[in-house]
Amino acid sequence: YDSYYVLDASGAASTLLFNESGNIYVNTTNGTIIQPQGSQWNISDLDPEVNYYRATLDFTGVFTQYYHPRNNTAQSGWRIMRYVPDNVCNAIAYQYGSGSCGYNSYCSMENQRPTCKCPYGYSLLDPSNQFGGCQPNFTLACGADVQTPPEELYEMHASQDFNFPQGDYERIQPYSKQECQQFCLQDCRCAMAVSGGDTCWMKRFPLGNGRKLPVTDQHVVYIKTRVVRDFYTGANGEPSPPPDSKIEHDSKLFLLGPLIGSLVLNSILFATVALFILKKQKVNRVSKAAPSPLETNLHSFTYENLKKATENFQEEIGRGSFGIVYKGQLEAGSCHVIAVKRLDRLVDEREKEFRTELSSIGRTCHKNLVRLIGFCDEGINRILVYEFVSNGSLADILFGKSKPRWNVRVGFALGIARGLVYLHEECETPIIHCDIKPQNILIDEYFNPKISDFGLAKLLLSEQSRTITMIRGTRGYVAPEWFKNVAVTVKVDVYSFGVMLLEIICSRRSVLTMEPGEEEEEEKAVLTDWACDCFVEGRIDVLVENDEEALSDYVRLQKWVKIAIWCIHEQPQMRPTMGIVMQMLEGLVEVPNPPSLMRS
């Protein structure tokens, strides 16, 4: 990142001094004294006989000198004397990073200290840490509510005292204030719009470098938030009616009261008989069902509830192992939009799959794993309910028309590795996922990767490190030991991660289908073979073609290719564990050169 404060000694700086008089300055090689420059640093009333002095570079990034009277026992704590820079909120203006405060929050100077605040409709990620960033208190993502006009779902809240000057994805002019907020309302990517004069700046998550500004008529920030009534839908999924409509509705019910009352006695008889029959059927069904596998706090849904939430399983959003995934919407609860996985294979396979997935993911909790909300275990229905992840799969992003930026791909790899470390080494019961691939990595609205589809997970007992099972996984990502009828370990996931790491680095599929006339590209068809050849021949740069960002980070690029090659070693005992892989990726452990002959 760029520096946000410089003591300019023109290359002649020698020593930063904090002398016996309490003064702080830079002493140059030619003896010149250079004081920190800032309006708050002009105070020079220093007397070490009267005060104690100390100076710290605070965690906010502000270099501060404090004082404490020697003889004043009534005063508690240290007081600020002087500091630089004058306003760290405005001093940090680099285009990358979150700025002085966390993402989606803005910085202001109060009582000589920077403080962080959340925009309207947002709250702190961690209430005990105001510098940790904010999150929206609502769902805001492309594709989350495609069947409802945005005017019915969202509203624009105007504010004037802050700005996020970096991170624009669109600038439009000439545009009036009304046109600016309307454009943001219609654009599903837009989280916030800023109007200044006749210019409109469009901003999306995550919002960085936020800072407080003086209020002017020319500057207006339009914050996109969810309409409050949308969180309280009626029985049919429609917004709750306004108060006047409710009064009219109650009046009609009152007029119809005598008619309804005449039906009550007959209804009681039928209801009693129906309740008795249903209760008996439920008891019989429960007695025949297998013992519940749950030892978690997951929510138990009825089949009718999920059928209603998905509008009779209408909108298919993907296909996982053993089942189809549908999009749904709950009427209440902290997770409004859901993904419903309906298991649809043979009865015996479905039962095994259902209980495996519940027992594995039901006890997990990690930011890089898709959260399981609940389940349905009713009759022959086996259904799993997950949080809805708005940005699709890693495969959609990685193999789409445009290549994701290098720093985004780096974040994907690190997040997936953290999730696998958790599964392999940090769970009470280690879990082998068995089907790690880009299609099973979902991306949330903040571009965090989340490992999904635990249907093929092989749950290990705490004292086990190996297991013998049927071959599992997807072609191209399956470790060689699956084909040798030997016991497999967590190293099968390491192999799959190595293949996927190469896909992330190169932003291409592990196996390409060659078209007629592309025989000269045949050496690139199998990514793992091509990457090994490029490493041996010293041609790592061709793996990323003309990706300037990746090439400018060549040290990491070279290191990560070596890590991937270690991960796909034919011998599982030669592959590193995911814990070691994580340390290698983060630069905490040196990466030795892999052996030259790694493939049979």
C-alpha positions in Angstrom: 0.0 0.0 0.0 1.0 3.6 -0.5 2.3 5.4 2.6 -0.2 7.8 4.2 2.3 9.9 6.1 6.0 10.8 5.3 8.6 12.6 7.2 10.5 14.0 4.2 14.3 14.2 4.9 15.2 14.0 1.2 17.1 10.8 1.6 19.2 12.1 4.4 17.3 10.6 7.4 19.5 9.2 10.0 17.6 8.6 13.3 14.2 9.1 14.8 14.7 10.6 18.2 12.6 10.9 21.3 14.9 13.0 23.5 15.1 13.7 27.2 13.1 16.9 26.8 10.1 14.9 25.4 10.6 16.2 21.8 10.3 13.9 18.8 12.1 14.6 15.5 14.2 13.1 12.7 18.0 13.9 12.9 19.5 13.9 9.4 23.0 12.9 8.3 24.1 16.6 8.1 22.7 17.4 11.5 19.4 19.0 10.4 16.4 18.5 12.7 13.1 17.8 10.9 9.9 18.0 13.0 6.7 16.0 12.0 4.5 18.3 9.9 0.9 18.7 11.0 -1.3 21.3 12.6 -1.7 19.1 15.6 2.1 18.8 16.0 2.7 22.6 16.6 2.4 22.2 20.3 5.9 22.5 21.8 5.2 23.2 25.5 7.3 20.3 26.8 8.5 20.1 30.4 9.7 16.6 31.6 9.8 18.0 35.1 6.0 18.4 35.1 4.9 15.6 32.8 5.7 12.1 31.8 5.7 11.6 28.0 5.2 8.6 25.8 4.7 8.1 22.1 3.1 5.2 20.2 2.1 4.3 16.7 -1.5 3.4 17.5 -3.3 0.5 15.9 -5.4 3.2 14.0 -2.2 4.2 12.2 -1.9 7.5 14.0 1.5 8.4 15.6 0.5 10.0 18.9 2.4 11.6 21.8 0.7 11.4 25.2 1.4 13.2 28.5 0.6 12.5 32.2 1.2 15.0 35.0 3.8 13.7 37.5 2.1 15.2 40.6 -1.6 15.1 39.6 -3.0 11.9 41.2 -6.6 13.0 40.5 -6.1 12.7 36.7 -6.6 9.2 35.5 -5.0 7.9 32.2 -2.9 9.6 29.6 -4.0 12.6 27.6 -3.3 13.2 23.9 -0.8 16.0 23.4 -0.1 16.0 19.6 -0.3 13.6 16.7 0.2 13.1 12.9 -1.4 12.8 10.5 -4.1 15.4 11.4 -6.9 13.3 9.9 -6.0 9.7 9.2 -9.4 9.1 7.7 -8.5 11.3 4.7 -4.8 10.4 4.7 -5.4 6.8 3.7 -6.7 6.9 0.1 -5.2 3.9 -1.6 -7.4 2.2 -4.1 -7.0 -1.2 -2.5 -7.8 -2.3 1.0 -10.6 -1.1 3.4 -9.0 2.2 4.4 -8.9 3.5 8.0 -11.9 1.4 8.9 -13.2 -2.0 7.9 -15.1 -2.6 4.7 -18.6 -1.1 4.4 -17.9 1.4 7.2 -16.7 5.0 7.1 -14.2 6.9 9.3 -14.6 10.2 11.1 -12.4 12.1 13.6 -14.0 12.5 17.0 -12.2 13.7 20.1 -9.0 13.6 18.2 -9.4 9.9 17.4 -10.7 8.1 14.4 -14.0 6.3 14.9 -15.8 4.0 12.5 -19.6 4.2 11.7 -22.0 2.0 9.7 -24.2 3.5 6.9 -28.0 3.4 7.3 -29.2 -0.2 7.2 -25.8 -1.7 8.1 -24.4 -3.0 11.4 -21.0 -4.0 12.8 -19.8 -7.4 11.9 -18.4 -7.6 15.4 -20.3 -5.3 17.9 -17.2 -5.3 20.1 -14.9 -4.1 17.3 -15.9 -0.9 15.6 -12.9 -1.1 13.2 -13.9 -4.6 12.0 -16.2 -3.4 9.2 -20.0 -3.5 8.7 -22.5 -5.7 7.0 -25.9 -5.0 5.4 -28.9 -6.0 7.5 -30.6 -7.4 4.4 -30.1 -9.5 1.3 -28.8 -7.6 -1.7 -27.5 -9.6 -4.6 -28.1 -10.4 -8.2 -30.5 -13.2 -8.8 -31.8 -13.3 -5.3 -35.3 -11.9 -6.2 -35.5 -12.1 -10.0 -39.2 -12.4 -10.1 -40.1 -9.3 -8.1 -39.6 -5.7 -9.4 -36.8 -3.9 -7.6 -39.1 -1.1 -6.6 -41.1 -3.5 -4.5 -38.0 -5.0 -2.8 -35.6 -2.0 -2.3 -35.6 1.6 -1.4 -33.0 4.4 -1.5 -32.0 6.2 1.6 -30.3 9.6 1.1 -27.3 10.8 3.2 -24.8 13.6 2.7 -22.1 13.4 5.4 -19.8 10.6 4.1 -18.4 9.0 0.9 -16.6 6.0 -0.4 -14.3 7.6 -3.0 -12.7 4.4 -4.2 -14.2 1.2 -5.8 -16.5 2.8 -8.4 -17.6 0.3 -11.1 -19.4 2.8 -13.2 -19.5 6.6 -13.7 -22.3 8.2 -15.6 -22.8 11.8 -16.7 -24.7 14.0 -17.1 -27.1 12.4 -14.6 -29.5 14.1 -12.2 -29.8 13.0 -8.6 -33.2 11.4 -9.4 -31.7 9.5 -12.3 -28.7 8.4 -10.3 -30.7 6.8 -7.5 -33.1 5.2 -10.0 -30.2 3.7 -11.9 -28.8 2.2 -8.7 -32.2 0.8 -7.8 -32.5 -1.0 -11.1 -28.9 -2.3 -11.2 -28.7 -5.5 -9.0 -24.9 -5.0 -8.6 -25.3 -1.5 -7.1 -25.1 -1.2 -3.3 -24.7 2.6 -3.2 -24.7 5.5 -5.6 -23.1 8.9 -5.1 -24.4 12.0 -6.9 -22.2 15.0 -7.3 -23.2 17.8 -9.6 -24.2 16.1 -12.8 -22.1 13.0 -12.2 -23.3 9.7 -10.8 -20.8 7.1 -9.3 -22.0 3.5 -8.8 -20.5 1.4 -6.1 -20.7 -2.3 -5.2 -19.5 -4.5 -2.3 -17.2 -4.4 -0.6 -17.1 -0.7 0.0 -13.7 0.6 1.0 -12.0 3.8 2.1 -15.1 5.3 3.6 -14.7 8.7 5.3 -16.9 11.5 6.7 -17.3 14.6 4.7 -18.7 18.1 5.3 -22.4 18.3 4.2 -22.9 20.1 0.8 -25.9 20.4 -1.5 -23.9 19.0 -4.4 -23.0 15.7 -2.6 -25.7 13.0 -2.0 -25.1 9.4 -1.2 -28.0 7.0 -2.0 -27.9 3.8 0.1 -29.8 0.8 -1.3 -31.7 -1.0 1.4 -34.4 -3.6 1.6 -38.0 -2.5 2.1 -38.9 -3.3 5.7 -42.2 -4.9 5.0 -40.4 -7.5 2.8 -39.2 -9.2 5.9 -42.7 -9.8 7.2 -44.5 -11.6 4.4 -48.0 -13.0 4.7 -49.1 -16.6 4.4 -48.9 -16.5 0.6 -45.5 -14.9 0.4 -47.0 -11.5 -0.3 -46.1 -8.3 1.7 -48.3 -7.7 4.7 -51.2 -5.4 3.9 -51.2 -1.8 5.2 -53.1 -0.9 8.4 -56.2 0.4 6.5 -56.5 -2.8 4.6 -56.3 -4.8 7.8 -59.1 -2.8 9.3 -61.3 -3.3 6.3 -60.4 -7.0 6.3 -61.3 -7.3 10.0 -64.7 -5.6 9.4 -65.5 -8.1 6.7 -64.7 -10.9 9.1 -67.0 -9.4 11.7 -69.9 -9.2 9.2 -69.3 -12.8 8.2 -69.0 -13.9 11.8 -72.6 -15.3 12.1 -72.2 -17.3 8.9 -68.9 -18.8 10.0 -70.2 -19.5 13.5 -72.9 -21.8 12.0 -70.2 -24.0 10.5 -68.1 -24.3 13.7 -69.9 -27.2 15.3 -69.8 -29.3 12.1 -66.1 -28.5 11.6 -65.2 -29.6 15.1 -66.5 -33.1 14.4 -64.6 -33.4 11.1 -61.4 -31.9 12.6 -61.4 -34.3 15.6 -61.7 -37.3 13.3 -59.0 -36.0 10.9 -56.6 -35.2 13.8 -57.0 -38.7 15.2 -56.2 -40.3 11.8 -53.2 -38.1 11.1 -51.8 -38.6 14.6 -52.1 -42.3 14.2 -50.3 -42.2 10.8 -47.6 -40.0 12.2 -46.9 -42.4 15.1 -46.8 -45.4 12.7 -44.4 -43.5 10.4 -42.1 -42.4 13.2 -42.0 -46.0 14.5 -40.9 -47.3 11.2 -38.3 -44.6 10.5 -34.7 -45.1 11.2 -33.3 -43.5 14.4 -32.6 -39.8 14.0 -28.9 -39.1 13.1 -29.1 -35.6 14.5 -27.2 -34.3 17.5 -27.3 -30.7 16.4 -29.5 -27.7 16.7 -30.7 -27.8 13.1 -34.2 -26.7 12.3 -36.7 -29.4 11.3 -38.9 -28.4 8.4 -42.1 -30.1 7.3 -42.3 -31.2 3.6 -45.3 -28.8 3.1 -43.3 -25.9 4.4 -40.4 -26.5 2.0 -42.8 -27.2 -0.9 -44.4 -23.8 -0.2 -41.0 -22.0 0.3 -39.9 -23.3 -3.1 -43.2 -22.8 -4.9 -43.5 -26.6 -5.4 -39.8 -27.0 -6.2 -40.1 -24.7 -9.2 -36.7 -22.8 -9.5 -33.8 -25.2 -10.0 -30.5 -23.6 -9.3 -28.1 -26.5 -9.5 -27.6 -30.2 -9.3 -25.5 -31.7 -6.5 -24.5 -35.3 -5.7 -27.7 -37.4 -5.4 -30.1 -34.5 -5.8 -31.4 -31.3 -7.3 -31.1 -27.9 -5.6 -33.9 -25.4 -5.6 -34.2 -21.8 -4.6 -36.7 -21.0 -1.8 -37.8 -18.2 0.4 -38.7 -18.4 4.1 -41.4 -16.3 5.6 -39.4 -15.7 8.8 -36.0 -16.4 10.3 -32.5 -15.0 10.0 -31.9 -16.7 6.7 -34.5 -15.3 4.3 -33.4 -16.9 1.0 -32.5 -20.6 1.0 -31.2 -23.4 -1.2 -33.1 -26.6 -0.8 -31.4 -29.9 -1.8 -33.9 -32.6 -2.6 -32.4 -36.1 -2.6 -33.7 -38.2 -5.5 -31.8 -41.4 -5.8 -32.8 -44.9 -4.8 -34.1 -45.3 -1.3 -31.1 -47.1 0.2 -28.6 -44.6 -1.4 -30.8 -41.7 -0.4 -30.9 -42.7 3.2 -27.2 -43.2 3.5 -26.5 -40.0 1.7 -28.9 -38.0 3.8 -27.5 -39.2 7.1 -23.9 -38.8 6.0 -24.5 -35.2 5.0 -26.4 -34.4 8.2 -23.8 -36.0 10.4 -20.9 -34.3 8.7 -21.9 -30.8 7.8 -24.5 -30.5 10.6 -21.8 -30.1 13.2 -19.5 -27.8 11.3 -19.2 -24.1 11.5 -16.7 -22.1 9.4 -16.9 -19.0 7.2 -15.6 -21.1 4.2 -18.2 -23.8 4.5 -21.8 -23.5 3.3 -24.1 -23.4 6.4 -26.7 -26.1 6.8 -29.9 -24.5 8.3 -32.1 -27.5 8.6 -33.6 -30.7 7.2 -36.8 -32.5 6.4 -37.0 -36.2 7.4 -40.7 -36.9 6.7 -41.9 -40.2 5.2 -39.9 -40.9 2.1 -38.7 -37.3 1.8 -35.1 -36.5 2.6 -34.4 -32.8 2.1 -31.5 -30.5 3.2 -31.9 -26.8 3.6 -28.8 -24.5 3.2 -28.1 -20.8 3.2 -28.4 -19.4 -0.3 -25.1 -18.2 -1.7 -25.7 -15.5 -4.2 -22.8 -15.4 -6.6 -23.0 -18.9 -8.0 -20.2 -21.4 -8.1 -16.4 -20.9 -8.5 -16.8 -22.7 -11.9 -19.2 -20.0 -13.1 -16.8 -17.3 -12.2 -13.5 -19.0 -13.1 -14.5 -20.4 -16.5 -16.8 -17.5 -17.5 -16.3 -15.1 -20.4 -14.0 -12.8 -18.4 -11.1 -13.9 -16.2 -11.3 -12.9 -12.5 -8.6 -10.6 -11.3 -5.5 -12.2 -9.8 -6.0 -10.9 -6.3 -9.6 -12.2 -6.4 -8.3 -15.7 -7.5 -5.7 -15.6 -4.7 -8.6 -14.9 -2.2 -10.5 -17.9 -3.6 -7.5 -20.3 -3.1 -6.8 -19.1 0.4 -10.4 -19.4 1.5 -10.9 -22.9 0.1 -7.6 -24.0 1.8 -8.8 -22.7 5.1 -12.1 -24.6 4.8 -10.3 -27.8 4.0 -7.9 -27.3 7.0 -10.9 -27.0 9.2 -12.5 -30.2 7.8 -9.3 -32.3 8.0 -7.7 -31.0 11.2 -10.0 -28.8 13.3 -13.3 -30.7 13.4 -14.0 -32.9 16.3 -14.5 -35.7 13.8 -12.2 -35.3 10.7 -14.1 -35.2 7.4 -12.9 -36.2 3.9 -15.0 -34.3 1.4 -14.1 -36.6 -1.5 -15.5 -34.3 -4.3 -13.5 -31.0 -4.2 -14.0 -29.2 -7.5 -15.0 -25.7 -8.7 -18.6 -26.7 -9.1 -18.8 -27.5 -5.3 -17.3 -24.2 -4.3 -19.9 -21.4 -3.9 -19.1 -17.7 -3.8 -21.0 -15.3 -1.5 -21.8 -11.6 -2.1 -18.5 -10.6 -0.5 -16.6 -13.1 -2.8 -15.8 -15.5 0.0 -15.5 -19.1 -1.2 -17.7 -21.7 0.6 -17.2 -25.4 0.3 -20.5 -27.1 -0.4 -22.1 -30.5 -1.2 -21.0 -32.8 1.6 -23.1 -35.6 0.1 -19.9 -37.6 -0.8 -18.2 -36.8 2.5 -16.6 -39.8 4.2 -16.9 -39.3 8.0 -13.9 -40.6 9.9 -14.0 -41.6 13.5 -11.7 -39.5 15.7 -9.1 -42.3 16.0 -9.2 -43.1 12.3 -6.9 -41.7 9.6 -7.8 -44.1 6.8 -10.9 -45.6 5.4 -11.8 -48.0 2.6 -14.8 -47.1 0.5 -16.2 -47.1 -3.0 -14.6 -44.7 -5.5 -16.0 -41.3 -5.1 -15.4 -37.9 -6.8 -15.4 -36.3 -10.2 -13.3 -37.2 -13.2 -10.2 -35.0 -13.4 -10.1 -34.4 -9.7 -9.9 -38.0 -8.4 -6.6 -39.0 -6.8 -4.8 -42.1 -8.2 -5.3 -44.2 -5.1 -9.0 -44.4 -5.7 -8.3 -46.7 -8.6 -5.9 -49.0 -6.6 -8.4 -50.4 -4.2 -6.4 -49.2 -1.2 -7.3 -47.3 1.9 -7.8 -43.5 1.2 -7.0 -40.6 3.5 -7.6 -36.9 3.6 -4.8 -36.7 1.0 -7.5 -37.4 -1.7 -8.8 -33.9 -1.0 -5.3 -32.6 -1.1 -4.9 -34.0 -4.6 -8.2 -32.5 -5.7 -7.2 -29.1 -4.2 -4.0 -29.2 -6.2 -5.8 -29.7 -9.4 -8.2 -26.9 -8.5 -5.4 -24.6 -7.4 -3.9 -24.9 -11.0 -7.3 -24.1 -12.4 -7.5 -21.0 -10.2 -4.0 -19.9 -11.2 -4.6 -20.4 -14.9 -8.3 -19.6 -14.9 -9.1 -22.6 -17.1 -10.5 -26.1 -16.8 -8.3 -29.0 -15.9 -9.2 -30.9 -19.1 -9.8 -29.1 -22.4 -11.7 -30.6 -25.3 -9.6 -30.0 -28.5 -11.5 -28.9 -31.6 -10.4 -29.9 -35.1 -7.4 -27.8 -36.1 -6.2 -27.3 -32.6 -3.7 -30.2 -32.5 -0.9 -27.8 -31.8 -2.6 -27.0 -28.5 -2.7 -30.7 -27.5 0.1 -30.2 -24.9 -2.3 -27.9 -22.9 -5.2 -30.3 -22.9 -4.5 -31.8 -19.5 -3.7 -29.0 -17.1 -1.7 -31.0 -14.6 0.6 -32.4 -17.2 1.1 -29.0 -18.9 1.8 -27.3 -15.6 4.4 -29.9 -14.7 6.1 -29.5 -18.1 6.1 -25.7 -17.8 7.6 -25.9 -14.3 10.4 -28.3 -15.5 11.1 -26.1 -18.6 11.0 -22.8 -16.6 8.0 -21.5 -18.5 5.6 -20.8 -15.6 4.7 -17.4 -17.1 2.8 -19.1 -20.0 0.4 -20.6 -17.6 -1.2 -17.2 -17.0 -0.7 -16.0 -20.5 -1.0 -12.2 -20.6 -2.3 -11.7 -17.0 -0.2 -8.7 -16.0 -1.4 -8.8 -12.4 -0.3 -12.4 -12.0 3.0 -11.8 -13.7 3.7 -8.8 -11.4 3.2 -11.2 -8.5 5.7 -13.7 -10.0 7.2 -14.9 -6.7 3.8 -16.0 -5.4 2.9 -17.4 -8.8 6.0 -19.6 -9.0 5.5 -20.7 -5.4 1.9 -21.6 -5.8 2.6 -23.7 -9.0 5.1 -25.7 -6.9 2.6 -26.1 -4.2 0.0 -27.5 -6.7 2.5 -29.9 -8.1 3.3 -31.2 -4.6 -0.4 -31.7 -4.0 -0.9 -33.8 -7.1 2.0 -36.1 -6.4 1.1 -39.7 -7.4 2.1 -41.0 -4.0 -0.3 -39.8 -1.2 2.4 -39.9 1.4 4.5 -37.4 -0.6 1.6 -34.9 -0.6 1.6 -32.3 2.2 -1.3 -32.0 4.6 -3.8 -29.2 4.1 -2.3 -27.5 7.2 1.1 -27.4 5.6 -0.4 -26.4 2.3 -2.1 -23.4 4.1 1.3 -22.4 5.6 3.0 -22.6 2.2 0.3 -20.5 0.5 0.6 -17.8 3.2 4.4 -17.8 3.0 5.0 -19.2 6.5 6.8 -22.3 5.2 9.3 -22.5 2.4 8.3 -24.5 -0.6 10.9 -27.0 -1.8 11.2 -27.8 -5.5 9.0 -30.8 -6.2 10.6 -34.0 -7.7 11.0 -33.9 -11.4 9.4 -37.2 -12.1 5.9 -37.2 -10.5 3.8 -38.9 -13.1 3.8 -42.6 -14.1 
